[in-house]
Amino acid sequence: VQLQASGGGLVQAGGSLRLSCAASGLTFSDYVMGWFRQAPGKAREFVARINWGGSTLHKDSVKGRFSIARDNGKNTVYLQMNNLKPEDTAVYYCAARLQSKASYDYWGQGTQVTVSS
């Protein structure tokens, strides 16, 4: 199984980025896809997740600014990030878990997002 994340970069506060995560080696429809992030010196935290049918859950601090989506035909999950803030600076990871499980089985390599003030 491979999860390949991309789309990170350096952006000014108030700007936007779209992260992508291409999945291979798994039956995409069986998996909930999630995004997590880890800032320097902090624990990894949940950002958003989406199931096969499109039901989503977002961390409170990103609601209204971030939006997770998936393209089941392309085995890809996206994270649209708008109105970025310096506190959003982190390495962002995509992850996959079976619908029936609580823990994530597979993780991508991470993509750096840096928001300057």
RAMO-V178709 format. One record per run of one state. SS is the DSSP state (H for helix, E for strand, C for the rest). FROM is the first residue (numbers start at 1). TO is the last residue. If there is no record, write none. Layout:
{{SS,FROM,TO} {SS,FROM,TO}}
This chain:
{{C,1,1} {E,2,6} {C,7,8} {E,9,12} {C,13,16} {E,17,24} {C,25,27} {H,28,30} {E,31,38} {C,39,44} {E,45,50} {C,51,55} {E,56,58} {C,59,59} {H,60,62} {C,63,65} {E,66,71} {C,72,75} {E,76,81} {C,82,85} {H,86,88} {C,89,89} {E,90,98} {C,99,105} {E,106,107} {C,108,110} {E,111,116} {C,117,117}}
